[in-house]
């Protein structure tokens, strides 16, 4: 069952309101002082609309109709003051809200990335990088849309409408009611449009995530795509998914645009009604021209804020869809967590034991009642066919997964009794795919350890044989390694990972196919660096190439989730079994290659 909802689902008005309350409490309430200042400027800016419309009455009644030229300068000065005040208030509130908006969005993104990194491996196996990148970027942008709606004047427009309709009501309450004649007919269409827009927006976001996932797969798999001539296949898939997204976005945009259109129709009905109803009173002398111009100015100025507020309701529906998805992510909790009363990790170089350990991935049994011991300070290797359970043992040791039954212990301490941070601080890992970041070589070796002295760094680089190729890099340690270490060869990347492990200086070393992808010369260089790394550590090795583990203190042979043999290399090839068969096959293949 999916952890997240990937289709449009209806939420009640209370639930949607709860989403915005959650946003306020978690991120926006910390800016409450600035929000109050921005709100004051919004009130000032919005009230200027009403003041401007009210100035139409003395302008027409006392100057144009009454013929009093002495008031022209005063009225002009007041009108200019209204526009100046409005300009200052508008600039001030937009600057303040933009600052709050950008800071809030940055906080949400940073918190979401941190939260995703804490979720379990099962979550990341279900949802790929492209999908999650869309959630971090696209869904968080929902909050930015809320703020953009506010910055364009939601608060200002509400105040403007209050001040404008107040002026209209003071001039003639009956005219005001006629102007609002079409409002009741908007309610039902507005509710239908909001529901339609929210659903269309959620579908568009899901499709956006699918496209991001597809793009991530294309860019990460560009070499096999070229080698298998799959360019046309992926081009067709990407175009098809993009066309589907366009249709969804058009439906969402239509839903957002229809409400302002309906407001235009309602405004037109009200405008015509007032014109027909009020003209007779002016002709009869019951109302002045100034009354009519002030009223019509107020109603005319009210149309645009009404349209903007109608558009904002559509934006809020889009934002609600994104906030639903964001809150779903934040509500997920890792299954693997720290114990309530954690135990201190063992000191020194520990032994590792598994006692009656079984593990399942879904309905598949990966390990079945495995018991083993890796002696402290010695090298223990795991071999066996693919799917035998070798990598699962590493995942259990590091608590990327927990066993279904049995006990995994480090130095006599169950791994589940330690804090995850303390447990994982016991390990250094060198795997087949050395993870390098698109930063400098120095940053990839040092990582977050900023207290490393130059002497320690130089010693680690020497032991890992990084100094063998360092002079060939134009900028030495400051040379960028490129995306995923693309500026370095496979052997060079492995040696950087080994230098990183040496600096980490942990009591346990996990080697996962560390040399399997290298040629003979690179393998020999990396193996020399690994020999230095394993000194004085409890080392566990996963290897398919058996020649790399001939000198291991113990070799454990796994098959179909069970231990089928163990011993030294010489012991295992001296008796029939899985290991002897694998050795013979690899020896024959090596001789044939020569």
Residue pairs with C-beta under 8 A, 6 or more apart in sequence:
2 126
3 123
3 126
3 127
3 332
4 127
4 325
4 328
4 329
4 332
5 324
5 325
5 328
6 206
6 209
7 202
7 203
7 206
8 198
8 199
8 200
8 202
8 203
8 206
8 321
9 202
9 324
10 195
10 199
11 198
11 320
11 324
16 320
19 320
19 323
19 324
19 327
20 146
20 320
20 323
22 323
22 327
23 143
23 146
23 323
27 104
27 107
27 108
27 143
28 35
28 100
28 104
31 100
31 103
31 104
34 96
34 99
34 100
35 100
37 92
37 96
38 92
38 93
38 96
38 97
38 100
38 155
39 93
39 155
41 89
41 90
41 92
41 93
41 96
42 89
42 93
42 153
42 155
42 156
42 159
43 155
43 159
44 85
44 86
44 89
45 85
45 86
45 89
45 90
45 93
45 153
45 156
45 159
45 160
46 155
46 156
46 157
46 158
46 159
46 160
46 161
46 162
46 163
47 159
47 160
47 163
48 82
48 83
48 85
48 86
48 89
49 160
49 163
49 164
49 301
49 302
49 305
50 160
50 162
50 163
50 164
50 166
50 167
50 298
51 82
51 163
52 79
52 82
52 83
52 297
52 301
53 164
53 167
53 168
53 294
53 297
53 298
53 301
54 167
54 294
54 298
55 75
55 78
55 79
55 82
55 294
56 290
56 293
56 294
56 297
57 171
57 288
57 290
57 291
57 293
57 294
58 71
58 75
58 290
59 75
59 290
59 293
60 288
60 289
60 290
60 293
60 294
61 288
61 289
61 290
61 291
62 68
62 71
62 290
63 69
63 71
63 72
63 75
64 289
65 288
65 289
65 290
90 156
93 151
93 155
93 156
94 151
97 147
97 150
97 151
98 147
98 151
100 147
101 143
101 144
101 147
101 148
101 150
101 151
104 143
104 147
105 140
105 141
105 143
105 144
105 147
108 140
108 143
108 326
109 136
109 137
109 140
111 330
112 135
112 136
112 140
112 326
112 329
112 330
113 136
115 329
115 330
115 332
116 132
116 136
116 329
118 334
119 332
119 334
120 334
120 335
120 336
120 400
120 401
121 395
121 400
121 401
122 335
122 401
123 332
123 334
124 132
128 213
128 216
128 217
129 213
129 216
130 209
130 212
130 213
130 214
130 215
130 216
130 217
131 209
131 210
131 212
131 213
133 212
133 216
134 205
134 208
134 209
134 211
134 212
134 213
135 209
135 325
135 326
135 329
138 205
138 208
138 209
138 212
138 322
139 205
139 322
139 323
139 325
139 326
139 329
140 322
140 326
141 322
142 318
142 319
142 320
142 321
142 322
142 323
142 326
143 319
143 322
143 323
143 326
145 315
145 318
145 319
145 322
146 315
146 316
146 319
148 315
149 312
149 315
149 316
149 319
152 308
152 312
153 160
153 305
153 308
154 308
154 309
154 312
156 305
157 305
157 306
157 308
157 309
158 305
158 309
160 301
160 302
160 305
161 302
161 305
161 306
161 309
164 298
164 299
164 301
164 302
164 305
165 176
165 298
165 302
167 294
167 295
167 298
168 175
168 176
168 179
168 295
168 298
168 299
168 302
169 176
171 291
171 294
171 295
171 298
172 278
172 287
172 291
172 295
174 277
175 274
175 277
175 278
175 295
178 270
178 273
178 274
178 277
179 270
179 271
179 273
179 274
179 299
180 270
181 269
181 270
181 273
182 265
182 266
182 267
182 269
182 270
183 266
185 266
186 262
186 263
186 266
189 258
189 259
189 262
190 259
190 262
190 313
193 255
193 258
193 259
193 314
194 255
194 259
194 313
194 314
194 317
196 251
196 255
197 252
197 255
197 256
197 314
197 317
197 318
198 317
198 318
198 320
198 321
199 321
200 248
200 251
200 252
200 255
201 252
201 317
201 318
201 321
201 322
202 321
202 324
202 325
203 248
204 245
204 248
204 249
204 252
205 321
205 322
205 325
207 241
207 244
207 245
207 248
208 245
210 241
211 238
211 241
211 242
211 245
214 234
214 237
214 238
214 241
215 238
218 225
218 234
218 238
224 230
225 231
225 234
252 318
255 314
255 317
256 311
256 314
256 315
256 317
256 318
257 311
257 314
259 310
259 311
259 313
259 314
260 307
260 308
260 310
260 311
262 310
263 303
263 306
263 307
263 310
264 303
264 307
267 303
267 306
270 299
271 299
271 300
274 295
274 296
274 299
278 287
278 292
278 295
281 287
282 288
282 289
282 291
282 292
335 402
336 399
336 400
336 401
336 402
336 420
337 420
338 419
338 420
338 421
339 416
339 417
339 418
339 419
342 417
342 418
342 419
342 422
343 413
343 414
343 417
343 418
344 413
344 418
344 422
345 410
345 411
345 413
345 418
345 422
345 423
345 425
345 426
346 410
346 411
346 412
346 413
347 411
348 376
348 411
348 507
349 376
349 377
349 507
349 508
349 536
349 537
349 538
350 376
350 410
350 411
350 412
350 426
350 507
350 508
350 538
351 373
351 374
351 375
351 376
351 411
351 538
352 373
352 374
352 380
352 397
352 409
352 410
352 508
352 538
352 540
353 371
353 372
353 373
353 374
353 407
353 408
353 409
353 412
354 370
354 371
354 372
354 373
354 393
354 396
354 406
354 407
354 408
354 409
355 371
355 406
355 407
355 408
355 409
356 369
356 370
356 371
356 405
356 406
356 407
357 367
357 369
357 370
357 371
357 396
357 403
357 405
357 406
357 407
357 408
358 365
358 367
358 368
358 369
358 370
358 403
358 404
358 405
358 406
359 365
359 366
359 367
359 389
359 392
359 396
359 401
359 403
359 404
359 561
360 366
360 404
361 401
365 561
366 387
366 389
366 392
366 561
367 389
367 392
367 393
367 396
367 403
367 561
367 562
368 560
368 561
368 562
369 406
369 562
370 389
370 393
370 406
370 558
370 561
370 562
370 563
371 406
371 563
372 556
372 563
372 566
374 380
374 538
374 540
374 554
375 538
375 553
375 554
376 411
376 538
377 536
377 537
377 538
378 538
378 539
378 553
378 554
379 534
379 539
379 540
379 541
379 549
379 551
379 552
379 553
379 554
380 538
380 539
380 540
380 541
380 552
380 553
380 554
380 555
380 556
381 540
381 541
381 542
381 543
381 549
381 552
381 554
381 555
381 556
382 390
382 393
382 540
382 541
382 542
382 543
382 555
382 556
382 558
383 390
383 542
383 543
383 544
383 546
383 549
383 555
383 556
383 557
383 558
383 579
383 582
384 390
384 557
384 558
384 559
384 564
384 578
385 559
385 578
387 560
388 558
388 559
388 560
388 561
389 558
389 561
389 562
390 542
390 558
391 512
391 542
392 401
393 540
394 429
394 510
394 512
394 540
394 542
395 401
396 402
396 403
396 408
396 415
397 408
397 410
397 415
397 427
397 510
397 540
398 423
398 424
398 427
398 429
398 510
399 415
399 416
399 420
399 423
399 424
402 416
407 414
408 414
408 415
408 416
409 415
410 418
410 423
410 426
410 508
415 423
425 506
426 506
426 507
426 508
427 506
427 508
427 509
427 510
428 500
428 501
428 502
428 504
428 505
428 506
428 508
428 509
428 510
428 533
428 537
429 501
429 509
429 510
429 511
429 512
430 494
430 497
430 498
430 501
430 509
430 510
430 511
430 512
430 514
430 530
430 533
431 497
431 511
431 512
431 513
431 514
432 512
432 513
432 514
432 516
432 517
434 485
434 493
434 494
434 496
434 497
435 484
435 497
436 444
436 481
436 484
436 485
436 488
436 493
436 496
436 497
437 443
437 444
437 481
438 480
438 481
438 482
438 483
438 484
439 480
439 481
440 475
440 477
440 478
440 479
440 480
440 481
441 466
441 470
441 473
441 476
441 477
441 478
441 479
441 480
441 481
441 496
442 457
442 477
442 478
444 481
444 485
444 496
444 500
445 457
445 460
445 461
445 466
445 477
445 496
445 499
445 500
445 503
446 452
446 457
446 503
447 500
449 503
449 504
452 503
456 503
457 503
458 467
459 502
460 466
460 499
460 502
460 503
461 467
461 470
461 499
463 498
463 499
463 502
463 529
463 532
463 533
464 495
464 496
464 498
464 499
464 502
464 529
464 532
464 533
465 495
465 525
465 526
465 528
465 529
466 492
466 495
466 496
466 499
468 495
468 525
469 492
469 495
470 476
470 477
473 479
479 487
480 487
481 487
481 488
481 493
481 496
482 488
485 493
485 496
488 496
489 522
490 517
490 518
490 522
491 518
491 519
491 521
491 522
491 523
491 525
491 526
494 514
494 515
494 518
494 522
494 526
494 529
495 525
495 526
495 529
498 526
498 529
498 530
498 533
501 509
501 533
502 532
502 533
506 537
507 537
507 538
508 537
508 538
508 539
508 540
509 533
509 534
509 537
509 538
509 539
509 540
510 539
510 540
511 530
511 539
511 540
511 541
511 542
511 543
512 542
513 542
513 543
513 544
514 526
514 530
514 541
515 522
515 523
515 526
515 527
515 530
515 543
515 545
515 548
516 543
516 544
516 545
518 526
523 548
527 548
541 548
541 549
541 552
543 549
545 586
546 569
546 579
546 582
546 583
546 586
547 586
549 555
549 569
550 569
551 569
552 568
552 569
553 568
554 566
554 567
554 568
555 566
555 567
555 568
555 569
555 572
555 579
556 563
556 565
556 566
557 563
557 564
557 565
557 566
557 572
557 577
557 578
557 579
558 564
559 578
564 577
564 578
565 572
565 577
565 578
565 579
566 572
572 579
572 580
572 583
573 579
573 580
573 583
574 580
